[in-house]
Amino acid sequence: WRSERWELIEYLNELAHGPTADYMRPNFWPNTPDILAGMLRNGPPAAFRLRLLLAATLSPSYGIYSGYELCENEPASETNEEYLNSEKYEVRPRVWDRPDSLAPFITQVNDIRNKHAAFDELRTITFHGADNENILVYSKRSTQRSDVMLCVVNLDPHNWHEATLSLDLTALGVEPGASFVVHDELSGESYTWSEHPYVRLDPAQQPGHAFEVRAH
């Protein structure tokens, strides 16, 4: 279970660029039938959204255990990572379309993944700088470099955070010193950015940005 920025960067660089990259094929799961860990334990819906966004955009392959859509988060005990009401022991009927379901958000994220070939890749991941340890910034590009995605995620599910970013423009396919347009596939908003843009993310509203990098 990795939740700190340095942990995520270290692990992804190991998977994408380390000696095991030739044979390691990661499949990221925010939760499993046996593990309800970290910020998800008794956590708010924002924790489920941000972990879903990380899993779906960091790894070419990801999955979720049934019930994640409804933010099921009650552990068996303070020392046991299993779910209190586990499907291993009982049938769990669920109402997937209830108002607080994350199913629409998950559908949106999956649609973005299907639309952008950059998310099919692992080795093209590049991490960028931010002057706030709670903000993780990374980009991916397709093998033909025709699709470039830039993600900015708030790792704290309880508080808003702001940061000034330091972007590697070459990794984004942008000429050094040039400005460019980013289009957020989650919110639908577009911005004109340069090397050091400012971001502010409130996890109660949106856990992060999934930007398509476009020419100016």
Residue, then its C-alpha position, 0 to 999 in steps of 0.5 A: w500500500r503506497s500513498e506518499r508521493w515519494e513511494l508512488i514515484e519510487y515504485l512506478n520508476e522501478l516498474a517502468h524503468g528498473p531491471t524488472a521492467d522487461y517482465m513485470r506487468p503491473n495490475f493496480w487494485p485500490n482494494t481487494p476481497d481481502i484488503l481494505a487498507g490505508m486511507l480507504r479504511n473508514g475513509p471519505p468518498a474522496a479517498f475512493r475517487l483519488r485511489l481509483l484515479l491513481a490506479a487507472t492512470l498510473s497502470p495500463s491495467y487496473g481493477i476494483y473489488s465489488g462494492y468499491e463503487l459504493c465506498e464500502n469502508e468498514p474494516a472487520s476490526e482495528t487490526n484486521e484489514e478484511y471487510l466487516n461484511s465480506e462476500k466471502y461469508e455472505v451474499r451482498p446485494r447492492v444498489w448500484d445506481r443510488p445517488d452516492s454511487l461512484a459508478p458515474f465517475i468510474t465510467q468517466v475514468n474508463d471512458i478517458r482511458n479508452k479514448h487515450a492511447a497514452f494510458d496503455e503505456l507504462r514505460t513512457i511515464t515521467f514524473h514532474g515537480a510540484d512544490n507541495e508533497n501532497i500533489l503528484v504530477y506525471s505524464k504518459r505518451s503513446t508509442q507514436r507520441s501522438d497522444v500525451m496525457l498529464c495527470v495532477v492528483n491531490l493525494d490528501p482526501h481530506n484537505w485542499h492543496e495548491a502547488t506550483l508545478s515544474l513541468d518537463l516540457t520535452a517529455l510533454g512534446v512541447e518546445p522549451g519556453a513555449s506555452f501550450v493548451v491542456h484540456d481536462e478530460l474530467s472537468g471539460e475545462s481548458y487552460t493555457w499553461s507554461e513550464h510553471p503553472y499553478v494548481r489548486l485541488d479540493p478532493a471533495q470536488q475533484p481528486g485531480h486533473a487528467f489533461e490532454v496536452r494540445a498544441h497552442 
